[in-house]
Amino acid sequence: MFKSVRFKLTFYYTLTLLIVLSLFSFIIYNNLKNSLYEHMDMLLQLRGEGIADALETYMEAEDFSFEDLKSLKNNKKIAKIAENLIRNSRYDPKMSPIEVKIIDSEGALLAYSEDIADIPPISENSWNELIEGNAIYDSFNLMSAENKKYSFRYYATPARLDKHTAYIVQVWRPMYQTELALRHLMNIIVLWVPLIVILTMTVGLFFARIALRPVHEMSAAMRKISADNFKIRIMPPNTKDEIRELADIFNEMLDRLEDSFISQRRFIQDVSHELKTPLTIIKGELEVALKKARSVNEYTAILQNNLEEAEKINRIVQDLLTLAKFDNRDIELDMKKVNLEDLLYSIVEDLSRAIAEKKIAVKTSLKELYIDADYSQLRRAFLNIIDNAIKYSPEGGEIKISTEDKGNEIAVIIEDNGAGISEKDLPHIFKRFYRADSSRSTSGFGLGLSIAKNIFDAHKATINVKSSQGRGSVFSIIFPKD
């Protein structure tokens, strides 16, 4: 199960979801934490600066100087005002439960709210900052009687007079509500993220099974396919997804394999048939020769016949070896500049005897066009096609051979007015040992066109055929220019 595609897809999706949810939770937690601390600092700042501003306003209204604050009478007045300020703001629901204390510049406690027991003093560095006129934030911890730690956040700001720090207002607030909210959020994250991931994986496995059901059906169909049972095809799902594409590609591959197996079987049968005839003739004639003594002339005739049949076998084997080399890409072409005009004229001259025997008129329209090619291989290919045209042309027929320069391509066209090829046979004429109509079979073996096509393919040329029965055939070979 753990090695199945279904599990792997679900696992990777679930892992991605876990990473995304963890990252999202981390961002939410930190944003909330920062927001809560900023909100707390803002409340402390509003409370502290409100009291400090009120003290500064009172001192300015009474027209006190910094030296006046050393008077006990004046100090008592300000202490009373400070206590009233603390009392009046203590019941503000936004500020609760903020605590306050006010200290003079000498460090003496001027006024305070009820709950300031065990509050640690302001550190020396922070005190110096306040005397200089700067406000500060800081935190401190207190231990309860049950030895439980409580955290607090405080804000301290100076109340200034005559460019001197007259008093310091310190406000603080417990952080348990903030910590409680963050702890509650963390509990939700720790509980729900794993639950969501587990639920997603479970549901994902279920839907992955449904989504991959066509694959299982395809696997079942594949198991039934064998060399003796190539007719089975996979039923593609009624979708337009990758699985449908895979099914179509697999069916196309089966079609090609089936054609390959059929061609292989046919090839073996055709080779056996082609070799059987000359071998049977050789065997028969040798048996006849051994039955009784023969004259020299009779032995010579038998040997001559056997030599002709052996030559047929040799040609078949040589053609098959040539095709095998093309199949294995073991042919090395000797590429040189070849003049198509000279090449085609030399082929027509070599076939002049066969042309004359059938009284065929050969009309040429050739231009001096050059291509990069292996002369001997290209000659063999054109010889096979022109020889075919002669074989299937009627006595007194006509063959046209022409070349054309088409800009980026060079075309060689070979046209005859012979028996033609039926629409049914046309797609198969380049297959090995294929002969369209046994009633019109010649002495060939059905390998010539196959060899020609392989040669043209090796030269990156394309061969096209147009033909209909009784109207002849037109072979067009298109060579690309450099």
ZAMITOR-693575 format. One record per residue (C-alpha): residue number from 0; x, y, z; residue in one letter. Coordinates in Angstrom, 3 decimals. Example, Ala and Ser with C-alpha at 12.3 -4.5 7.8 and 13.67 -1.06 7.14 Angstrom:
2
R:n:u:v:w:res
R:0:12.300:-4.500:7.800:A
R:1:13.670:-1.060:7.140:S
// end
This chain:
482
R:n:u:v:w:res
R:0:0.000:0.000:0.000:M
R:1:2.761:2.464:0.963:F
R:2:4.386:2.064:-2.462:K
R:3:1.177:2.626:-4.410:S
R:4:0.610:5.749:-6.503:V
R:5:-2.618:6.371:-4.578:R
R:6:-0.779:6.514:-1.248:F
R:7:2.104:8.580:-2.627:K
R:8:-0.217:11.169:-4.185:L
R:9:-2.226:11.443:-0.981:T
R:10:0.898:11.547:1.172:F
R:11:2.563:14.334:-0.802:Y
R:12:-0.655:16.332:-0.928:Y
R:13:-1.160:15.867:2.826:T
R:14:2.465:16.797:3.528:L
R:15:2.011:19.955:1.472:T
R:16:-1.186:20.756:3.369:L
R:17:0.592:20.191:6.710:L
R:18:3.393:22.565:5.723:I
R:19:0.925:25.205:4.487:V
R:20:-1.266:24.938:7.599:L
R:21:1.780:25.058:9.892:S
R:22:3.100:28.133:8.108:L
R:23:-0.343:29.753:8.175:F
R:24:-0.751:28.961:11.888:S
R:25:2.708:30.374:12.644:F
R:26:1.831:33.600:10.820:I
R:27:-1.552:33.897:12.571:I
R:28:-0.034:33.206:15.986:Y
R:29:2.755:35.761:15.551:N
R:30:0.431:38.384:14.099:N
R:31:-1.976:37.956:17.024:L
R:32:0.892:38.025:19.521:K
R:33:2.314:41.222:18.027:N
R:34:-1.154:42.768:17.851:S
R:35:-1.937:41.968:21.496:L
R:36:1.404:43.367:22.707:Y
R:37:0.994:46.487:20.586:E
R:38:-2.526:46.970:21.959:H
R:39:-1.258:46.552:25.526:M
R:40:1.594:49.000:24.949:D
R:41:-0.839:51.483:23.434:M
R:42:-3.148:51.284:26.488:L
R:43:-0.228:51.686:28.890:L
R:44:1.070:54.629:26.880:Q
R:45:-2.345:56.339:26.846:L
R:46:-2.722:55.890:30.592:R
R:47:0.785:56.988:31.496:G
R:48:0.928:59.969:29.144:E
R:49:-2.563:61.055:30.203:G
R:50:-1.508:61.298:33.843:I
R:51:1.865:62.908:32.969:A
R:52:0.158:65.483:30.715:D
R:53:-2.353:66.290:33.478:A
R:54:0.484:66.824:35.982:L
R:55:2.363:69.070:33.548:E
R:56:-0.812:71.077:32.869:T
R:57:-1.465:71.554:36.608:Y
R:58:2.125:72.654:37.294:M
R:59:1.987:75.149:34.436:E
R:60:-1.411:76.422:35.587:A
R:61:-0.069:77.011:39.123:E
R:62:2.982:78.649:37.589:D
R:63:5.333:76.424:39.533:F
R:64:9.037:76.446:38.867:S
R:65:11.235:73.380:39.260:F
R:66:12.589:74.835:42.538:E
R:67:9.043:75.311:43.873:D
R:68:8.535:71.543:43.842:L
R:69:11.022:71.186:46.698:K
R:70:8.541:72.918:48.985:S
R:71:6.689:70.436:51.173:L
R:72:3.473:72.392:50.773:K
R:73:3.635:72.396:47.010:N
R:74:4.645:68.745:46.961:N
R:75:1.597:67.837:49.022:K
R:76:-0.678:69.735:46.608:K
R:77:0.733:67.841:43.643:I
R:78:0.484:64.535:45.548:A
R:79:-3.191:65.179:46.151:K
R:80:-3.735:66.013:42.500:I
R:81:-1.843:62.844:41.506:A
R:82:-4.013:60.692:43.759:E
R:83:-7.147:62.211:42.228:N
R:84:-5.827:61.524:38.721:L
R:85:-5.125:57.880:39.608:I
R:86:-8.518:57.482:41.282:R
R:87:-10.473:59.083:38.432:N
R:88:-8.878:56.929:35.745:S
R:89:-8.797:53.663:37.687:R
R:90:-12.335:52.705:36.741:Y
R:91:-11.936:53.248:33.020:D
R:92:-12.940:49.808:31.629:P
R:93:-10.394:50.155:28.832:K
R:94:-7.579:50.681:31.310:M
R:95:-8.466:48.066:33.919:S
R:96:-6.568:46.440:35.542:P
R:97:-3.750:48.951:34.939:I
R:98:-1.895:50.018:38.079:E
R:99:-0.051:53.347:38.568:V
R:100:2.604:54.893:40.729:K
R:101:4.112:58.391:40.573:I
R:102:7.676:59.037:41.749:I
R:103:9.480:62.338:42.115:D
R:104:12.870:63.016:40.596:S
R:105:14.584:61.911:43.816:E
R:106:12.907:58.509:43.740:G
R:107:10.392:59.175:46.495:A
R:108:6.889:57.706:46.047:L
R:109:4.372:60.524:45.481:L
R:110:1.112:58.637:44.770:A
R:111:0.076:55.110:43.832:Y
R:112:-2.855:52.828:43.162:S
R:113:-3.784:50.070:45.575:E
R:114:-1.856:47.088:44.142:D
R:115:1.867:47.928:44.045:I
R:116:3.256:45.454:46.576:A
R:117:6.580:43.876:45.600:D
R:118:6.837:45.885:42.370:I
R:119:10.549:45.946:41.537:P
R:120:12.156:49.365:41.267:P
R:121:13.045:50.872:37.915:I
R:122:16.538:49.863:36.837:S
R:123:19.351:52.400:36.900:E
R:124:19.679:52.562:33.119:N
R:125:15.922:53.038:32.671:S
R:126:15.903:55.667:35.426:W
R:127:18.623:57.648:33.650:N
R:128:16.626:57.492:30.400:E
R:129:13.563:58.864:32.198:L
R:130:15.518:61.679:33.846:I
R:131:16.778:62.595:30.381:E
R:132:13.131:62.926:29.298:G
R:133:12.665:59.652:27.405:N
R:134:9.794:57.198:27.873:A
R:135:10.479:53.462:28.203:I
R:136:8.749:50.071:27.959:Y
R:137:9.871:47.041:29.928:D
R:138:8.637:43.829:31.540:S
R:139:9.076:42.195:34.944:F
R:140:7.995:38.998:36.706:N
R:141:6.527:38.418:40.180:L
R:142:6.254:35.165:42.129:M
R:143:3.026:34.389:43.993:S
R:144:2.739:32.714:47.381:A
R:145:2.119:29.457:45.507:E
R:146:5.481:29.996:43.764:N
R:147:3.721:30.744:40.486:K
R:148:5.276:33.267:38.125:K
R:149:3.245:36.199:36.792:Y
R:150:4.446:38.455:34.007:S
R:151:3.805:42.202:33.790:F
R:152:4.355:44.869:31.185:R
R:153:5.047:48.458:32.207:Y
R:154:5.409:51.883:30.646:Y
R:155:7.178:54.797:32.319:A
R:156:7.152:58.425:31.152:T
R:157:8.418:61.683:32.670:P
R:158:6.308:64.708:33.627:A
R:159:8.546:67.664:32.689:R
R:160:8.808:71.191:34.107:L
R:161:11.312:73.834:33.055:D
R:162:13.102:71.217:30.893:K
R:163:13.619:69.051:33.950:H
R:164:12.010:65.749:34.856:T
R:165:9.818:66.638:37.837:A
R:166:7.953:63.338:38.261:Y
R:167:7.933:59.867:36.716:I
R:168:4.644:58.110:35.956:V
R:169:4.907:54.319:35.838:Q
R:170:1.920:52.236:34.713:V
R:171:1.817:48.450:34.396:W
R:172:-0.557:45.660:33.594:R
R:173:-0.513:41.871:34.063:P
R:174:0.006:39.867:30.890:M
R:175:-2.077:36.844:31.886:Y
R:176:-4.981:37.789:29.564:Q
R:177:-2.627:38.117:26.606:T
R:178:-0.834:34.883:27.512:E
R:179:-4.167:33.145:28.015:L
R:180:-5.386:34.213:24.552:A
R:181:-2.135:33.065:22.942:L
R:182:-2.201:29.777:24.845:R
R:183:-5.799:29.202:23.781:H
R:184:-4.872:29.850:20.147:L
R:185:-1.892:27.492:20.407:M
R:186:-4.138:24.765:21.846:N
R:187:-6.512:25.193:18.907:I
R:188:-3.620:24.967:16.435:I
R:189:-2.089:21.903:18.098:V
R:190:-5.477:20.167:18.232:L
R:191:-7.036:21.075:14.902:W
R:192:-4.087:21.079:12.507:V
R:193:-3.337:17.336:13.050:P
R:194:-7.075:16.537:12.925:L
R:195:-7.457:18.415:9.625:I
R:196:-4.386:16.696:8.211:V
R:197:-5.587:13.220:9.251:I
R:198:-9.078:13.899:7.903:L
R:199:-7.619:15.236:4.646:T
R:200:-5.421:12.158:4.236:M
R:201:-8.348:9.817:4.863:T
R:202:-10.615:11.625:2.418:V
R:203:-7.710:11.979:-0.023:G
R:204:-7.103:8.228:-0.048:L
R:205:-10.780:7.673:-0.775:F
R:206:-10.912:10.158:-3.659:F
R:207:-7.537:9.026:-4.994:A
R:208:-8.940:5.520:-5.179:R
R:209:-11.907:6.807:-7.182:I
R:210:-9.672:8.936:-9.432:A
R:211:-7.284:6.042:-10.100:L
R:212:-9.984:3.433:-10.664:R
R:213:-9.526:3.685:-14.468:P
R:214:-5.829:2.874:-13.942:V
R:215:-6.758:-0.331:-12.073:H
R:216:-9.163:-1.239:-14.870:E
R:217:-6.409:-0.565:-17.403:M
R:218:-4.024:-2.792:-15.403:S
R:219:-6.582:-5.604:-15.387:A
R:220:-6.982:-5.291:-19.168:A
R:221:-3.201:-5.233:-19.667:M
R:222:-2.795:-8.513:-17.770:R
R:223:-5.039:-10.212:-20.335:K
R:224:-2.899:-9.077:-23.270:I
R:225:-0.421:-11.559:-24.656:S
R:226:1.325:-12.318:-27.934:A
R:227:-1.592:-14.562:-28.880:D
R:228:-4.252:-12.093:-27.761:N
R:229:-3.458:-8.684:-29.206:F
R:230:-7.068:-7.803:-30.039:K
R:231:-7.871:-6.592:-26.517:I
R:232:-7.937:-2.824:-26.086:R
R:233:-8.282:-0.644:-23.017:I
R:234:-11.603:1.138:-22.644:M
R:235:-10.611:4.827:-22.190:P
R:236:-12.451:6.720:-19.418:P
R:237:-14.972:9.323:-20.519:N
R:238:-12.704:12.197:-19.475:T
R:239:-10.143:14.530:-20.998:K
R:240:-7.407:14.047:-18.409:D
R:241:-3.956:12.428:-18.338:E
R:242:-5.444:8.969:-17.694:I
R:243:-7.481:9.203:-20.905:R
R:244:-4.339:10.309:-22.730:E
R:245:-2.412:7.363:-21.230:L
R:246:-5.136:4.919:-22.326:A
R:247:-5.144:6.321:-25.866:D
R:248:-1.346:6.175:-26.094:I
R:249:-1.341:2.586:-24.787:F
R:250:-3.969:1.554:-27.331:N
R:251:-1.931:3.189:-30.090:E
R:252:1.121:1.286:-28.850:M
R:253:-0.880:-1.963:-28.941:L
R:254:-1.910:-1.178:-32.520:D
R:255:1.726:-0.716:-33.471:R
R:256:2.767:-3.870:-31.631:L
R:257:-0.020:-5.845:-33.250:E
R:258:1.062:-4.589:-36.668:D
R:259:4.638:-5.470:-35.760:S
R:260:3.710:-9.030:-34.707:F
R:261:1.565:-9.509:-37.797:I
R:262:4.361:-8.144:-39.983:S
R:263:6.859:-10.388:-38.243:Q
R:264:4.742:-13.478:-38.760:R
R:265:4.055:-12.499:-42.349:R
R:266:7.740:-11.773:-42.847:F
R:267:8.724:-15.234:-41.590:I
R:268:6.047:-16.843:-43.756:Q
R:269:7.113:-14.851:-46.824:D
R:270:10.807:-15.562:-46.314:V
R:271:10.027:-19.240:-45.841:S
R:272:7.900:-19.224:-48.976:H
R:273:10.476:-17.320:-51.050:E
R:274:13.317:-19.607:-49.963:L
R:275:11.260:-22.773:-50.164:K
R:276:10.674:-22.540:-53.926:T
R:277:14.311:-22.271:-55.071:P
R:278:15.445:-24.796:-52.452:L
R:279:12.774:-27.254:-53.610:T
R:280:13.876:-26.786:-57.212:I
R:281:17.537:-27.327:-56.294:I
R:282:16.702:-30.422:-54.261:K
R:283:14.473:-31.859:-56.998:G
R:284:17.011:-31.376:-59.735:E
R:285:19.809:-32.841:-57.615:L
R:286:17.638:-35.882:-56.847:E
R:287:16.928:-36.328:-60.574:V
R:288:20.635:-36.024:-61.371:A
R:289:21.527:-38.744:-58.841:L
R:290:18.977:-41.292:-60.025:K
R:291:21.088:-42.317:-63.018:K
R:292:24.128:-41.305:-64.957:A
R:293:23.718:-38.246:-67.147:R
R:294:25.543:-36.761:-70.026:S
R:295:27.825:-33.790:-69.564:V
R:296:25.275:-31.502:-71.199:N
R:297:22.501:-32.712:-68.855:E
R:298:24.715:-32.181:-65.791:Y
R:299:25.652:-28.765:-67.110:T
R:300:21.961:-27.831:-67.537:A
R:301:21.108:-29.050:-64.006:I
R:302:24.017:-27.108:-62.492:L
R:303:23.035:-24.023:-64.495:Q
R:304:19.457:-24.223:-63.158:N
R:305:20.728:-24.762:-59.603:N
R:306:23.069:-21.789:-59.963:L
R:307:20.156:-19.544:-61.004:E
R:308:18.100:-20.675:-58.014:E
R:309:21.083:-20.185:-55.686:A
R:310:21.468:-16.693:-57.117:E
R:311:17.807:-15.991:-56.233:K
R:312:18.466:-17.137:-52.662:I
R:313:21.583:-14.989:-52.524:N
R:314:19.643:-11.905:-53.706:R
R:315:16.955:-12.473:-51.068:I
R:316:19.598:-12.846:-48.332:V
R:317:21.482:-9.753:-49.531:Q
R:318:18.280:-7.688:-49.585:D
R:319:17.373:-8.908:-46.112:L
R:320:20.842:-8.042:-44.835:L
R:321:20.495:-4.571:-46.329:T
R:322:17.135:-4.055:-44.595:L
R:323:18.565:-5.391:-41.323:A
R:324:21.395:-2.846:-41.519:K
R:325:18.902:-0.043:-42.051:F
R:326:16.827:-1.322:-39.118:D
R:327:19.917:-1.345:-36.895:N
R:328:21.116:1.976:-38.347:R
R:329:24.313:0.218:-39.292:D
R:330:24.524:1.856:-42.729:I
R:331:27.193:4.515:-43.132:E
R:332:26.391:6.786:-46.057:L
R:333:29.248:8.150:-48.166:D
R:334:27.776:11.602:-48.726:M
R:335:28.963:13.506:-51.799:K
R:336:27.510:15.929:-54.345:K
R:337:25.399:13.871:-56.778:V
R:338:24.063:15.123:-60.103:N
R:339:20.523:13.737:-60.340:L
R:340:20.429:14.217:-64.106:E
R:341:23.488:12.009:-64.697:D
R:342:22.327:9.455:-62.136:L
R:343:18.853:8.984:-63.656:L
R:344:20.193:8.852:-67.248:Y
R:345:22.664:6.116:-66.244:S
R:346:19.848:4.074:-64.646:I
R:347:17.688:4.362:-67.791:V
R:348:20.682:3.248:-69.857:E
R:349:21.280:0.223:-67.612:D
R:350:17.617:-0.784:-67.977:L
R:351:17.532:-0.172:-71.733:S
R:352:17.325:-3.889:-72.551:R
R:353:14.223:-4.411:-70.385:A
R:354:12.741:-1.203:-71.798:I
R:355:13.355:-2.349:-75.340:A
R:356:11.882:-5.821:-74.746:E
R:357:8.541:-4.285:-73.697:K
R:358:8.768:-1.468:-76.274:K
R:359:8.270:1.121:-73.521:I
R:360:8.697:4.800:-74.344:A
R:361:10.732:6.575:-71.662:V
R:362:10.301:10.372:-71.647:K
R:363:12.680:12.421:-69.526:T
R:364:12.633:16.027:-68.385:S
R:365:15.756:16.257:-66.270:L
R:366:17.658:19.278:-64.984:K
R:367:21.186:19.507:-63.672:E
R:368:20.363:19.463:-59.949:L
R:369:22.761:18.472:-57.189:Y
R:370:22.060:16.950:-53.776:I
R:371:24.252:15.522:-51.000:D
R:372:23.828:11.753:-51.165:A
R:373:25.460:8.342:-51.204:D
R:374:25.670:7.699:-54.935:Y
R:375:25.549:3.888:-54.840:S
R:376:22.675:3.703:-52.333:Q
R:377:20.644:6.384:-54.114:L
R:378:21.216:4.650:-57.438:R
R:379:19.926:1.396:-55.978:R
R:380:16.760:3.107:-54.686:A
R:381:15.898:4.783:-58.006:F
R:382:16.786:1.593:-59.900:L
R:383:14.229:-0.356:-57.814:N
R:384:11.453:2.184:-58.484:I
R:385:12.127:2.524:-62.226:I
R:386:12.499:-1.253:-62.535:D
R:387:9.090:-1.644:-60.859:N
R:388:7.590:0.861:-63.286:A
R:389:8.921:-1.202:-66.204:I
R:390:7.665:-4.507:-64.762:K
R:391:4.122:-3.257:-64.224:Y
R:392:3.845:-1.228:-67.445:S
R:393:2.071:-2.860:-70.375:P
R:394:3.900:-3.596:-73.610:E
R:395:4.152:-0.348:-75.552:G
R:396:3.563:1.674:-72.377:G
R:397:5.079:4.940:-71.328:E
R:398:7.257:6.059:-68.388:I
R:399:7.982:9.720:-67.552:K
R:400:10.960:10.721:-65.415:I
R:401:11.399:14.369:-64.403:S
R:402:13.107:16.595:-61.839:T
R:403:11.930:19.901:-60.379:E
R:404:13.596:22.607:-58.304:D
R:405:11.014:23.800:-55.750:K
R:406:13.136:26.357:-53.935:G
R:407:13.826:24.629:-50.617:N
R:408:13.256:21.166:-52.096:E
R:409:14.185:19.078:-55.112:I
R:410:11.620:16.623:-56.494:A
R:411:12.126:13.545:-58.639:V
R:412:8.908:12.283:-60.272:I
R:413:8.572:8.838:-61.858:I
R:414:5.249:8.211:-63.599:E
R:415:3.978:5.146:-65.485:D
R:416:0.691:4.182:-67.184:N
R:417:0.735:0.590:-65.950:G
R:418:-1.719:-1.501:-63.963:A
R:419:-1.699:0.837:-60.959:G
R:420:-2.239:0.021:-57.283:I
R:421:-5.590:-0.379:-55.582:S
R:422:-6.614:1.924:-52.737:E
R:423:-6.590:-1.068:-50.391:K
R:424:-3.001:-2.047:-51.243:D
R:425:-1.507:1.458:-51.465:L
R:426:-0.682:1.870:-47.706:P
R:427:1.208:-1.462:-47.693:H
R:428:3.422:-1.289:-50.781:I
R:429:6.554:-0.399:-48.789:F
R:430:6.187:-3.412:-46.485:K
R:431:8.605:-6.276:-46.936:R
R:432:7.523:-9.126:-49.242:F
R:433:4.267:-7.288:-49.955:Y
R:434:2.998:-7.692:-53.510:R
R:435:-0.280:-6.058:-54.284:A
R:436:-1.808:-8.608:-56.624:D
R:437:-0.567:-12.185:-56.944:S
R:438:-2.071:-12.368:-60.436:S
R:439:0.348:-9.616:-61.502:R
R:440:3.338:-10.904:-59.540:S
R:441:6.662:-10.748:-61.260:T
R:442:9.895:-12.511:-60.526:S
R:443:10.679:-10.091:-57.697:G
R:444:10.503:-10.793:-53.988:F
R:445:8.597:-7.736:-52.754:G
R:446:11.682:-6.148:-51.147:L
R:447:12.602:-3.503:-53.731:G
R:448:10.243:-0.724:-52.591:L
R:449:10.989:-1.437:-48.938:S
R:450:14.732:-1.050:-49.565:I
R:451:14.118:2.108:-51.630:A
R:452:12.084:3.721:-48.853:K
R:453:14.762:2.937:-46.260:N
R:454:17.400:4.529:-48.476:I
R:455:15.296:7.649:-49.028:F
R:456:14.574:7.866:-45.282:D
R:457:18.315:7.701:-44.576:A
R:458:18.718:10.692:-46.939:H
R:459:15.887:12.533:-45.083:K
R:460:13.812:12.411:-48.246:A
R:461:10.100:11.623:-48.420:T
R:462:8.428:9.375:-50.970:I
R:463:4.783:9.841:-51.950:N
R:464:2.693:7.623:-54.181:V
R:465:-0.460:8.389:-56.143:K
R:466:-2.077:5.517:-57.946:S
R:467:-5.345:3.954:-59.039:S
R:468:-6.025:0.667:-60.730:Q
R:469:-5.748:0.792:-64.517:G
R:470:-4.357:4.338:-64.561:R
R:471:-0.765:3.856:-63.515:G
R:472:1.265:5.217:-60.614:S
R:473:3.185:8.395:-59.786:V
R:474:6.131:8.202:-57.360:F
R:475:7.357:11.564:-56.040:S
R:476:10.618:11.682:-54.067:I
R:477:11.255:14.995:-52.293:I
R:478:14.797:15.867:-51.167:F
R:479:15.380:18.810:-48.799:P
R:480:18.085:21.278:-49.722:K
R:481:20.866:22.120:-47.247:D
// end
